[in-house]
Amino acid sequence: MAGLDALVPIKFGTLYVIANAVLFIFMLIFDRHYIGIATFINLFLLGYITQFTYEFLQTVIVDPAIWVRVLCLVVGVGTIITAFFMGPLIEFFNVHCARPVLNGGNK
């Protein structure tokens, strides 16, 4: 999206909505069961939140030093790694904690 944003003279948030709307059409045609509330949050909000955050950080951190850039990179990579582990952690919690409690100890 960042590369496409550099080529097209549209704000990032609007471009993100357009690109996701195209992908959403394919999702409607081929596999609707994946559509949920997160689909619409991603479709309508994520691009604008990203655009706002980027513009805000450019006003706060005007000319970042290399250590600030490295810190931002580490935080970003840490966030991505955390997101990868959230699915298995949630499933572990469901299998070992939530379902046994909901079923009264019966599996």
LOBAVEX-872850 format. One record per residue (C-alpha): residue number from 1; residue in one letter; x negated, y negated, z. Coordinates in pm, 1 decimal, padded with zeros to 6 digits, always signed. Layout:
N
atom k NUM | r A | px X | py Y | pz Z
...
//
This chain:
107
atom k 1 | r M | px +00000.0 | py +00000.0 | pz +00000.0
atom k 2 | r A | px -00285.2 | py -00239.4 | pz +00071.1
atom k 3 | r G | px -00427.2 | py -00184.0 | pz -00278.4
atom k 4 | r L | px -00087.6 | py -00232.5 | pz -00437.3
atom k 5 | r D | px -00039.0 | py -00543.3 | pz -00224.0
atom k 6 | r A | px -00358.4 | py -00689.1 | pz -00372.9
atom k 7 | r L | px -00221.5 | py -00638.1 | pz -00726.0
atom k 8 | r V | px +00140.8 | py -00748.9 | pz -00684.4
atom k 9 | r P | px +00230.9 | py -01107.8 | pz -00586.1
atom k 10 | r I | px +00494.6 | py -01000.4 | pz -00331.5
atom k 11 | r K | px +00461.2 | py -01017.1 | pz +00047.2
atom k 12 | r F | px +00348.5 | py -00689.5 | pz +00203.3
atom k 13 | r G | px +00669.1 | py -00631.5 | pz +00401.3
atom k 14 | r T | px +00891.7 | py -00666.5 | pz +00095.3
atom k 15 | r L | px +00661.4 | py -00451.9 | pz -00116.9
atom k 16 | r Y | px +00664.7 | py -00183.1 | pz +00152.5
atom k 17 | r V | px +01045.9 | py -00179.3 | pz +00157.0
atom k 18 | r I | px +01059.7 | py -00149.8 | pz -00223.0
atom k 19 | r A | px +00806.8 | py +00135.5 | pz -00233.3
atom k 20 | r N | px +00981.3 | py +00321.8 | pz +00047.6
atom k 21 | r A | px +01320.6 | py +00269.2 | pz -00114.5
atom k 22 | r V | px +01190.3 | py +00443.4 | pz -00427.1
atom k 23 | r L | px +01063.8 | py +00732.6 | pz -00214.1
atom k 24 | r F | px +01394.4 | py +00734.3 | pz -00024.8
atom k 25 | r I | px +01581.9 | py +00792.0 | pz -00351.6
atom k 26 | r F | px +01372.8 | py +01104.6 | pz -00412.6
atom k 27 | r M | px +01442.5 | py +01214.1 | pz -00056.3
atom k 28 | r L | px +01816.9 | py +01171.7 | pz -00114.3
atom k 29 | r I | px +01799.4 | py +01383.0 | pz -00429.1
atom k 30 | r F | px +01573.9 | py +01666.0 | pz -00313.6
atom k 31 | r D | px +01592.8 | py +01711.5 | pz +00064.8
atom k 32 | r R | px +01837.1 | py +01512.5 | pz +00274.2
atom k 33 | r H | px +01791.2 | py +01699.0 | pz +00600.4
atom k 34 | r Y | px +01475.4 | py +01502.5 | pz +00682.2
atom k 35 | r I | px +01665.1 | py +01171.7 | pz +00686.3
atom k 36 | r G | px +01712.5 | py +01032.8 | pz +01036.1
atom k 37 | r I | px +01696.3 | py +00709.4 | pz +01232.2
atom k 38 | r A | px +01315.4 | py +00699.1 | pz +01198.9
atom k 39 | r T | px +01358.1 | py +00700.5 | pz +00820.3
atom k 40 | r F | px +01550.7 | py +00375.3 | pz +00832.9
atom k 41 | r I | px +01317.8 | py +00219.9 | pz +01090.5
atom k 42 | r N | px +01026.3 | py +00301.0 | pz +00859.7
atom k 43 | r L | px +01215.4 | py +00179.7 | pz +00553.0
atom k 44 | r F | px +01332.2 | py -00157.5 | pz +00683.7
atom k 45 | r L | px +01102.4 | py -00256.1 | pz +00971.7
atom k 46 | r L | px +00753.3 | py -00108.6 | pz +00947.5
atom k 47 | r G | px +00633.2 | py -00318.7 | pz +00653.1
atom k 48 | r Y | px +00748.1 | py -00643.5 | pz +00812.8
atom k 49 | r I | px +00600.5 | py -00547.7 | pz +01150.9
atom k 50 | r T | px +00268.8 | py -00468.7 | pz +00981.0
atom k 51 | r Q | px +00276.0 | py -00798.3 | pz +00790.3
atom k 52 | r F | px +00358.9 | py -00998.1 | pz +01103.9
atom k 53 | r T | px +00088.2 | py -00824.8 | pz +01309.7
atom k 54 | r Y | px -00175.2 | py -00878.8 | pz +01040.7
atom k 55 | r E | px -00088.2 | py -01248.2 | pz +01003.1
atom k 56 | r F | px -00082.1 | py -01292.5 | pz +01382.1
atom k 57 | r L | px -00422.0 | py -01126.0 | pz +01426.3
atom k 58 | r Q | px -00568.6 | py -01347.3 | pz +01154.0
atom k 59 | r T | px -00469.1 | py -01654.4 | pz +01357.4
atom k 60 | r V | px -00598.9 | py -01511.2 | pz +01686.3
atom k 61 | r I | px -00921.5 | py -01357.8 | pz +01555.8
atom k 62 | r V | px -01028.8 | py -01605.4 | pz +01288.9
atom k 63 | r D | px -01380.8 | py -01485.7 | pz +01205.3
atom k 64 | r P | px -01434.1 | py -01155.5 | pz +01389.3
atom k 65 | r A | px -01779.9 | py -01040.0 | pz +01486.4
atom k 66 | r I | px -01889.4 | py -00688.3 | pz +01398.3
atom k 67 | r W | px -01822.2 | py -00559.1 | pz +01750.6
atom k 68 | r V | px -01462.5 | py -00687.2 | pz +01729.0
atom k 69 | r R | px -01417.7 | py -00506.6 | pz +01397.2
atom k 70 | r V | px -01562.9 | py -00185.8 | pz +01542.6
atom k 71 | r L | px -01335.2 | py -00215.4 | pz +01846.0
atom k 72 | r C | px -01030.6 | py -00256.8 | pz +01619.2
atom k 73 | r L | px -01144.0 | py +00045.9 | pz +01416.9
atom k 74 | r V | px -01183.7 | py +00259.2 | pz +01730.9
atom k 75 | r V | px -00840.0 | py +00156.4 | pz +01858.7
atom k 76 | r G | px -00684.1 | py +00230.2 | pz +01519.7
atom k 77 | r V | px -00848.8 | py +00570.8 | pz +01484.1
atom k 78 | r G | px -00758.0 | py +00653.1 | pz +01844.3
atom k 79 | r T | px -00396.8 | py +00567.4 | pz +01770.6
atom k 80 | r I | px -00393.0 | py +00792.5 | pz +01464.5
atom k 81 | r I | px -00550.2 | py +01081.2 | pz +01657.6
atom k 82 | r T | px -00295.0 | py +01035.4 | pz +01935.8
atom k 83 | r A | px -00013.4 | py +01046.7 | pz +01680.3
atom k 84 | r F | px -00145.0 | py +01378.3 | pz +01542.3
atom k 85 | r F | px -00140.8 | py +01534.7 | pz +01889.2
atom k 86 | r M | px +00203.3 | py +01405.6 | pz +01989.6
atom k 87 | r G | px +00397.6 | py +01668.4 | pz +01791.3
atom k 88 | r P | px +00227.0 | py +01969.8 | pz +01950.0
atom k 89 | r L | px +00239.2 | py +01808.0 | pz +02294.7
atom k 90 | r I | px +00612.0 | py +01743.8 | pz +02265.4
atom k 91 | r E | px +00670.9 | py +02101.1 | pz +02149.9
atom k 92 | r F | px +00461.2 | py +02234.6 | pz +02440.8
atom k 93 | r F | px +00669.0 | py +02026.0 | pz +02683.5
atom k 94 | r N | px +00994.2 | py +02148.0 | pz +02526.1
atom k 95 | r V | px +00895.0 | py +02516.2 | pz +02536.4
atom k 96 | r H | px +00741.9 | py +02520.8 | pz +02884.1
atom k 97 | r C | px +00939.9 | py +02252.9 | pz +03070.6
atom k 98 | r A | px +01256.4 | py +02120.3 | pz +02910.7
atom k 99 | r R | px +01417.2 | py +02435.6 | pz +02768.2
atom k 100 | r P | px +01359.5 | py +02647.9 | pz +03080.5
atom k 101 | r V | px +01519.2 | py +02377.6 | pz +03295.0
atom k 102 | r L | px +01811.9 | py +02332.4 | pz +03056.7
atom k 103 | r N | px +01870.0 | py +02707.9 | pz +03033.3
atom k 104 | r G | px +01843.5 | py +02758.5 | pz +03408.2
atom k 105 | r G | px +01532.7 | py +02972.0 | pz +03376.1
atom k 106 | r N | px +01681.8 | py +03191.0 | pz +03099.6
atom k 107 | r K | px +01490.5 | py +03192.5 | pz +02774.3
//
